[in-house]
């Protein structure tokens, strides 16, 4: 799950598949992606892992790192 998520973020959101993304690296507050990309990410997560996120959950505070996102996915499954 971690590798699929990281690959998606690097390829589709950061637009650099070779970027060395770390699990605790801030995506939104670090300027790698904008918060509008979280909706696209939520669709990927639902389609790939079956975890659904409501719009109020898609915030920088809640979905800012790979580690946070994975924790949120695991909590939903």
N, C-alpha and C positions, 0 to 999 in steps of 0.2 A: 504494500500500500504506500509506504513512504517513498519508494523509488518512482512509482507511477505519479504520485502527487508532485514530487520534485521535478520530474521530467516535464510534466504538463506546465508547471509554473515557469520553468526555464524556457521552454519552447514557445508557449502561447502567450505568456504574460510579460516576461522579461525580453523575449524575442532573441535570446542568445543561449542555444542548447549547451554551449561549452562553459557557461557561467558556473563557478564553483559555489553553488548555493548551500549554505549551512542550515541546519535545522533551527537554530536560534537567531538567524539573521532577520532583522526587521524588513518586511517586504514593503509595507505602506509607509510607515514612519521613516524608513530608511530611503525612501524615494525610488525603490526598484519598480514598483507598480502603483497605479492610482486606485483609489477606493472604488471607482466605478467597475474595475475589473473583478471585484468580488462576486458580482452577479454571474458573470461568465464562469468563474471558478465554482460557484455553487451548482450550476448546471452540470459541469463536469463531474463534480463529486456525487451528485444524485444519480447521474447516468452510469458512472463507473462503480461506485461503492454502495449505492442505494440509501445513502443518508441525505435527508432533506433538511435544508436550512430555511427558516423564514427570514424575510427581509430585515426585521429588527436585529437579527443575530449577525448580519453581515456588516460588521464594523471593524475598524482598524484595531480597536481594543481587544476584539474577540478573535480576529483572524489575521494577525500580523506576522506570524512566523509559521514555518512548516510544522514545528512542534505543537503550537497552539491548534492549528488546523487539524492535525492528526488526533489530538486529544478530543476535539469537538466531534470529529467523525466517529471515533470509538465510543464516545458517550451516547451517540445516536443509534449505534448498531446493537 
